Amino acid sequence: MVLSSHVMDLVERLCSQVAVMHAGRVMATGPIDDVRGGASLEDAFVELVGARDVDQGALGWYGSSPA
């Protein structure tokens, strides 16, 4: 089964394997613990998609993928 979500808390509770995609590319894949690398999955996701400098809670980067 494939689950697609931007709600990392939900992903952490339901999945054992993840693939983080950004701009049509797989940025990381594997067991959740490996992908998050000791951080929360949400923090790892933000780091992987290059949104770490965005204000907390802002989603302006979400729609900024290159065409």
Protein Blocks (a to p, Z undefined) as FASTA:
>chain_A
ZZddfblklmmmmpmbdcddeehiafbgcdfklmnnopafklmmmmmnopmmgcehiakl
mmmccZZ
